[in-house]
Amino acid sequence: MSSSGSPDTRRSSDVILVSIESIIPIIALIALGCILQKRGWFQDSFGNDLSKLIQSATPALAVLPILVN
């Protein structure tokens, strides 16, 4: 029996494909951010503003699943 037909090989290739599909959008967003930064779309205070938004939204997002269930 060839290795390409074994169930273990199909499972590991599925895991690799799912991993790649999960990472691609993250890499695309990072690349988009770099491109927009080089074109001057963000002000100098953008990093601080984004950090404040994330710090204030994270606790709410952590509590939301508890309230929904």
N, C-alpha and C positions, 0 to 999 in steps of 0.2 A: 504494500500500500504506500502511496506517495505521501510525503509530509504535507502537501497542500490540501489533501482531502481529510486529514485527521481533524476531529472536533477540537482538540487543543489548539491547533494552529489557527483555526477559524476564530476561536474565542480570543486568542491573543491579538489577532489582527483587528478584530472588532474593538477591543480595548484601545488599541493604538489609534484607530480611526476616530473613536469617540473623544479620546484625549486631544487629538489634533483639532477636531471640530470645536472643542471647548476653548482651546488656546487661540485660535485664529481671530475671533472677535476682539479679544484683549489686545493682541498685537496690532490689529487694525486701529483700535482706538488710541493706542499709544502713538502709532505712526501719524494718525490724523492730528493729535495734539501737538506733536513735534512740527508738523507742516504748518499748522495754524499759528503756532508760536513764532516760527521763523518769518511768517508773513505779517506779524504784528497784530494779530486779532485779539490778543489778551493784554490787559493793562498790567502794570507792575504789581498791583494789589490783588490780582486774580487768585494767586496761590493762597494768600491769607484768607480771602473771602471764601474760597472753596473749602479750606480747612475748617473754618467756623461752621459752614453749612453741614459738613460731614459730621463734625463733633456734636452738633445739635440734633441731627436726624438719626444718628446711629442708635441712641437709646430708645427713641420712639419705634424704630424698626425692630428692635429686640423685644419690646413689650407687645407689639401688635399681634404676633401669633398667639400669645397667651390670652389676650382679650378676645380674639376671634373664636378660640376653642372654648 
